[in-house]
Amino acid sequence: MSNEDAPTPLKEAHDHAAHDHASHEDGEHAGHDHAGHDHGGHDHAHHHGPGAHLGTPAKRLLIALILTASFLVVEAVVGILSGSLALLSDAGHMLTDAGALGLALVAQRIADRPRTRLHTFGFRRAEILAALVNGGVLGVSAVWVIIEAIHRISNPPPVAGPFMLATATLGLVVNLAAAYVLGSGKRESNANVSAAYAHVLADAAGSVAAIVAGIFVTVFHLAVVDPIASILISVLILWGAWGLIRGSVNVLMETAPHGVRLRDVEATIRAVSGVSDLHDLHVWSISEGFPVVTVHVMLDGTAHGTDVARRVSERIRDAHGIEHVTVQPEPPNKSRLISKERLLRRESKSDFPVAKA
């Protein structure tokens, strides 16, 4: 394994603004000293290190997996003994949920790893990939339920209603407990947990449909209600699956985060004193809840690049709630650059005026 591949954690809680970036040896380019390549002076206090955001979600995923996997065995056995195809279908749905939760848990563990010299943003997008797969599986399972329901409408099988009703009710309790576990705790934005949460809620909806069908089968002997209710619920499941897939694809395609308009960010930057123009403005997300902004700003010569970069970062953070901001200041033209030697003499002798921000 090469040194780049080795999972050596990178120190993250340092101030990027303190970097002199001395590798730029061009004397005239030293005019803005490249220290203005700033991340807002917030010293990365939000820490992208291991476990900062993901430890609690991983624990909740494990609890939900245990609950779901334990009950699907019970539901499958009762479904076979009672002759209830609805319970067997719901057990299959719970098996899909268990697989999805297992995948989500693995992805969460991967995302929990510290960033390395090769994976400089860490492994946060593992949760996005898992959410994309979960959304696809959820959609496929909903289509399968619809097909089965259509077949059952024309020829509904005999079902032992009381067993079906009791098991479906217990299944609803288990699903609601799993949903409570996944939805409790800190309200961080996490696509992986959101996908698992959607799976569990979809299965809870399936349990509600099974309960309603169980009541009609037991009381009114109308077995045809079961497939009808399953179709209605599956349509809702498909809608949720589409939302998961669309959100995951948006992150992977690096579209602007939901609720953030590029024109508003641009207006915020242009309103900062010391900025004459901007270019290469990019707004995207590494994962859900981790938006990023990068931009090159042209200086108007009234302030130092470091100060302008810090003000831009602070304004973006205050106006749009985006913490991870990288600003590259650029001089307006070459003739107005300050030479390296003149910059170094500034502390000993004020031979040129420096405008205050």
Sequence and secondary structure as in RCSB ss.txt:
>XXXX:A:sequence
MSNEDAPTPLKEAHDHAAHDHASHEDGEHAGHDHAGHDHGGHDHAHHHGPGAHLGTPAKRLLIALILTASFLVVE
AVVGILSGSLALLSDAGHMLTDAGALGLALVAQRIADRPRTRLHTFGFRRAEILAALVNGGVLGVSAVWVIIEAI
HRISNPPPVAGPFMLATATLGLVVNLAAAYVLGSGKRESNANVSAAYAHVLADAAGSVAAIVAGIFVTVFHLAVV
DPIASILISVLILWGAWGLIRGSVNVLMETAPHGVRLRDVEATIRAVSGVSDLHDLHVWSISEGFPVVTVHVMLD
GTAHGTDVARRVSERIRDAHGIEHVTVQPEPPNKSRLISKERLLRRESKSDFPVAKA
>XXXX:A:secstr
  TTTS      SS GGG   TT   TGGGGGTTTT BSTT TTTT  STTSSSHHHHHHHHHHHHHHHHHHHHH
HHHHHHHT HHHHHHHHHHHHHHHHHHHHHHHHHHHTS   SSSTTTTTHHHHHHHHHHHHHHHHHHHHHHHHHH
HHHHS     HHHHHHHHHHHHHHHHHHHHHHH S     HHHHHHHHHHHHHHHHHHHHHHHHHIIIII  TTH
HHHHHHHHHHHHHHHHHHHHHHHHHHHTT   TT  HHHHHHHHHTSTTEEEEEEEEEEEEETTEEEEEEEEEE 
SSS HHHHHHHHHHHHHHHH   EEEEEEE S GGG   HHHHHTTTT   S     
